[in-house]
Amino acid sequence: MSYVSSRRHIVGSLLALVGVCACLAGIADQYWLVVVGGLYVVGYFATPKPRAAAVIAVAPHSPDAIAYFLASLVERVRREVEPTLLTRVLNVVTSINEVLPVLARGTMQMDDTSFAVRQIATEYLPTALDAYLGISRRDRMRRRSRDERTPHEILQEQLVILDEKMRDVVLSVQRNDLQSVLDNGRFLKTRFSTPTSADAIQQYTAAR
């Protein structure tokens, strides 16, 4: 609600108008400005503040809240990660946003898959990306030894697997293939319930 249309301003203005009328009637013509201003102030502050409109809190793990969280995550990393990684991240985010509302409305059998997808969205992705962004751009492509993968390769491999598996989940949901949904959910829970690529990247950072 704007200030001009607020109840406190309207009440203050009405009392000020009473003061103007009193001044015109000769009751307080000598101090009309003080009277009018004083009445406005009295009316404004004597009127109770309107109650704040009730805000509907979005559950921390609701599909809408997760979609907002992922949009913020993408904006944060968009200019910080290499294009190949960003493409995979965007693919995963698109799949999560497409499938999570359906899983959230599904039967109890889908709870494990729904939980795994939420974990990926709120824990795995941000943890892995934050660990990766903690490494300088030069070191992301550097091997500590000939047989060791670079941080970029570690994260790329994980995102490729995650992207492909999330696409499978989307297809399973579209086909209403419950068994496939459950199988994919078990894979996601086993492979991504802990931030494995983030751990590998953090170990790389700690050993430098």
N, C-alpha and C positions, 0 to 999 in steps of 0.2 A: 504494500500500500504506500502511495506517495505521501509526502509531507502535506501538500495542499489538501488532499482528500482525507487526511487522517482525522479521527474523531477528536483528538486533542486540539488540533488547529481549528476545527469547526467550532468547538465549544468556546475556545479562547476568542475567536472572531465574533461570536454572538455576544459575549460579554463586552467586548470592546465596542460593539455596535450600541449596546445599552449605554455605555459611557458617552458615546457620541451624541445620542439622543438627550442624555442628561445635560450635556454641555449646551446643546442647542436650546434646551429649555431654560438655560440660565442658572442651572443648579451648580455647575462647577466650571463655569466658563473661563475662570482665571487660570486654572491648572488643568485644562482639558487634555493636554498631551500626556501629563503624568497619570491622569485618571484613566484615559483610554488604554495607555500602555500597561498600566498596573492591572486593569481588569483582564486584559488579554493574558498576561502572565499568570494571574490567579486561575483563570479558566483552563489554561493549557496544563498547568502542573496539578490542578485538582482533579483532572480527568484521568482515571486509571489507564495505564498502558494496555493496549490490546494484547491478548494472549498470543504468543507466537503460534503460527499454524503448525499443526502436528506434522512431523516429518516421519514418513514411512521408512524405517531403517531397512536397508537391503542386507539380507543375511550375508556374512563374509564369504560364504562358499556358494552363493546362488549363481546361476549362469550369468545373470546381468552383471553382478559384481565382478565375476571372473573375466567377463568380456571387457569391462572397463579397465581392470588391472592389466590385462594383456595388451590393450591398446596403449596404455602408459608405458609398459615395458618395451614395446616395439618402438615407440617414439624416442625412448631413452637410448636404445642401442642402434637405431637406424643409421646414424653417421659414424658409429664407432666400430662396427664389425664389417668384415669383408662381404662383398655382394653375394658370394656363393652361400655364406652362412646366413645372411639376411633372408635370402630366398627360402631356405629351408625353415627358418623361424616363422616366416609369414605363412608358409604352407601348414605348419603345425598349428599355428594360431587359428587359421581359417577352419581347419578340421575340428579343433576343440570347440570353437564357437558354433559350429554346425551341429555337432553331435551331442554336446552336453545338455542342452535343453530337453532333447528327446530322452536321454538316459535318466535325467532327473524326474521325468514323468513316468518312467518305466516301472516294472515290477521289482520286487525285492531281489529277484535273481540278478538284476542288472546293477545292484548296489556296488559290488566289487569293481566292476568296470567303471562305473561312475566315479567311485572313489579314486581309482588309479588315474583317470583323466584329470580330476581335480588336483591330485598331487603333482602331476606333470605341470599343470598350469601355474600353480601357486608356489611350488617348491623346486622342482627339478629345473625348469627353464630359467627362472631368475637366478638360482644358485649357480648353474653352469655358466650362464652368460656373465654374471658378476665376476666369477673366478677368471674367466677368459679376459674380460676387460681390465683385470688387474695386471695383465702382462703387456709390456710395451709391444707396439706393432712389429718391431724388428724381431723380438724374441718369440713372437707367436709362430714364426716360420722357421725357427732355429731348432736343430737337433742337438741334444747334449752328447749323443753318441750315434754312430752309424746305424745301429739297430733300433734306435728309439724314435718313436713318432713325434712330430711337432705338436704343440698345443692346438694349432689349427686343424691338423689331421685328426687328432683325438675328438675334438668337438664336432668336426664335419662328419666323422663316422657315426657318432651317436645321433646327430640330427637326421642323417639319412635314414637310419633304422627307425627312428621315431616318426619321421614323416611318412614313411611307407606303411608302418603299422597303424598310424592314425587314419590313413586313407582306407586301410582295411576295415577299421572300425566304422567309418562313415558308410562304406559299401554294405557292411553287415547290417547296419541299422536301416539303411534304405531298402534292403531286401527283406527286412524283418526276419533275419536269420539269427535266432536267439543263441543257438549253439556257437556260432561264429563270434557273436558279440562276447560271449563268456570266455571263449578260448583266447580271443585277442586281449580281453581284460586281464586274464591271468598272465599273459606274456608281458603286458605293460607293467603290471604290478611287480613281477619278478625282475624285470630288466631296469625299470625306471623308478622304483619305489624309493631308492636312494640315489643321490646325484653322483653316479659313478664317473661320468666324464668330468664333473667339477672336482671330484677327489683326485683324479689323475692330473688335472691341470694344477691343482693346489700343490700336489706333490712335486710337480715340475718346478713351480715357483719357489717352493721351500728349499729345493736342492740346488738352486742356482748359486 
